[in-house]
Amino acid sequence: MTTTAPSAAEVPNTTAWKIKLLYDGDCPLCLREVNFLRKKDGGRGLVAFTDIAADDYSPEDNGGVDFATAMGRIHAVLPNGTTIKNVEVFRQVYAVLGLGWVYAPTGWPLIGPLVDWIYGIWANWRLAMTGRPSLKTILAEREALLGEGCSDRCQV
């Protein structure tokens, strides 16, 4: 008996990844984390890595998260289209990779709010701490490079 693979039209559209991580590819610390996570993923494709700094970054393909929003806080997209942000991204990415225990304490009642607060400080100062221009400057440079419209976030 001979079997043939179903045609593309017969195969339901399924997503192999369990979470899509939106990261700043121009951030040296972000890249270090992404490289670590890629190694832990080990080619399984459980995490889709999307560089928001890429010229072809598309909010429409990434939960509607525009560049300016993604630059302000880390975001991820779940296969059902739900977006998550902040420390919840790390909790879910690490859980998908079988390392959920690393971030599990950040979900506890006393530790969670403290970690969220610390992350907020980090997110607000990340560009300066990594020797990068302000968000306003980065947005203006991206607008000039790509001809994108600039929302009120350019005033940040």
C-alpha distance (Angstrom), angle and dihedral (degrees) to the residues before:
residue distance angle dihedral
M1 . . .
T2 3.78 . .
T3 3.78 122.8 .
T4 3.74 127.0 -165.1
A5 3.73 129.8 -160.0
P6 3.79 114.6 -104.1
S7 3.77 116.8 -104.1
A8 3.80 119.8 -106.4
A9 3.81 89.0 -102.2
E10 3.82 90.5 57.3
V11 3.80 96.5 49.9
P12 3.80 114.5 85.7
N13 3.78 115.0 -123.5
T14 3.78 102.5 -102.3
T15 3.76 127.7 170.8
A16 3.79 117.3 -133.5
W17 3.77 93.8 -163.7
K18 3.78 121.0 81.7
I19 3.80 95.8 -159.8
K20 3.79 134.9 11.8
L21 3.80 112.6 -142.0
L22 3.80 116.1 -152.1
Y23 3.79 108.4 -154.0
D24 3.79 138.6 171.3
G25 3.80 105.8 -111.2
D26 3.80 90.7 -166.5
C27 3.82 92.5 59.8
P28 3.81 112.6 92.6
L29 3.82 93.9 -154.5
C30 3.81 91.7 46.4
L31 3.80 89.8 52.0
R32 3.78 91.2 50.5
E33 3.81 90.0 54.1
V34 3.82 92.7 44.9
N35 3.81 91.5 50.3
F36 3.81 89.6 51.2
L37 3.81 91.3 48.9
R38 3.83 92.3 47.1
K39 3.81 89.1 55.0
K40 3.79 90.8 49.7
D41 3.81 89.9 48.3
G42 3.80 87.1 55.3
G43 3.79 95.0 -161.9
R44 3.81 93.7 -56.9
G45 3.81 91.6 123.0
L46 3.79 93.3 -133.8
V47 3.80 90.2 134.1
A48 3.79 121.4 44.3
F49 3.79 110.0 -152.3
T50 3.80 116.3 -148.4
D51 3.80 120.5 -173.8
I52 3.80 107.8 -145.1
A53 3.82 90.0 -165.9
A54 3.81 91.7 62.9
D55 3.80 113.8 111.6
D56 3.80 90.2 -125.0
Y57 3.83 96.1 51.0
S58 3.80 107.7 140.5
P59 3.81 122.8 -162.7
E60 3.81 88.8 -159.7
D61 3.81 90.0 62.9
N62 3.80 92.8 45.3
G63 3.78 109.9 54.4
G64 3.80 93.0 -77.4
V65 3.81 91.2 -71.0
D66 3.80 106.0 150.8
F67 3.79 123.4 -148.1
A68 3.81 95.5 -103.0
T69 3.80 93.0 50.7
A70 3.80 92.1 46.0
M71 3.80 90.4 50.6
G72 3.80 91.0 54.8
R73 3.80 98.2 53.9
I74 3.79 135.6 1.6
H75 3.80 113.6 -96.0
A76 3.77 137.6 -173.8
V77 3.78 134.3 -170.0
L78 3.78 124.6 -138.8
P79 3.82 121.2 -144.4
N80 3.82 90.6 -103.0
G81 3.83 90.0 58.1
T82 3.79 97.0 -103.7
T83 3.79 113.4 141.7
I84 3.78 123.9 -145.3
K85 3.79 130.2 -174.2
N86 3.78 146.2 -169.9
V87 3.82 121.3 17.5
E88 3.82 90.8 -15.5
V89 3.82 86.5 72.6
F90 3.80 91.4 58.9
R91 3.82 92.1 44.8
Q92 3.78 91.8 54.1
V93 3.82 98.0 40.1
Y94 3.78 91.9 50.1
A95 3.82 91.0 46.0
V96 3.82 91.2 52.0
L97 3.81 89.4 52.1
G98 3.81 92.7 50.1
L99 3.80 93.3 -105.7
G100 3.79 97.5 103.1
W101 3.78 91.2 129.2
V102 3.82 89.5 70.5
Y103 3.81 93.4 65.1
A104 3.83 98.7 24.2
P105 3.82 93.2 101.7
T106 3.82 89.5 58.0
G107 3.80 87.5 70.3
W108 3.79 94.0 56.0
P109 3.81 117.4 107.5
L110 3.81 98.4 -114.3
I111 3.78 100.6 32.9
G112 3.81 98.4 38.6
P113 3.82 98.3 66.0
L114 3.81 91.2 45.5
V115 3.80 92.5 51.1
D116 3.82 90.9 46.0
W117 3.82 89.5 51.8
I118 3.82 92.2 48.8
Y119 3.81 90.6 48.2
G120 3.82 89.4 52.1
I121 3.80 90.1 55.1
W122 3.80 90.8 46.9
A123 3.82 92.3 48.9
N124 3.81 91.2 50.4
W125 3.81 92.8 50.6
R126 3.82 101.6 30.9
L127 3.79 96.2 103.4
A128 3.80 94.7 49.3
M129 3.83 92.0 42.8
T130 3.80 90.9 54.6
G131 3.81 93.6 46.8
R132 3.80 95.5 -106.9
P133 3.80 130.8 137.6
S134 3.79 121.5 -96.0
L135 3.79 120.4 -79.6
K136 3.81 89.1 -109.4
T137 3.82 90.0 56.4
I138 3.81 93.5 45.4
L139 3.81 91.1 49.9
A140 3.81 92.0 48.8
E141 3.82 91.3 48.4
R142 3.80 91.3 49.2
E143 3.80 91.2 48.1
A144 3.81 90.3 51.6
L145 3.81 92.3 46.2
L146 3.77 98.4 44.6
G147 3.79 101.5 23.7
E148 3.80 90.5 -124.1
G149 3.76 120.4 160.4
C150 3.76 114.7 -105.6
S151 3.78 118.1 -131.9
D152 3.77 126.8 -157.7
R153 3.83 86.9 -79.0
C154 3.82 87.4 80.9
Q155 3.78 85.8 75.6
V156 3.83 90.7 62.8
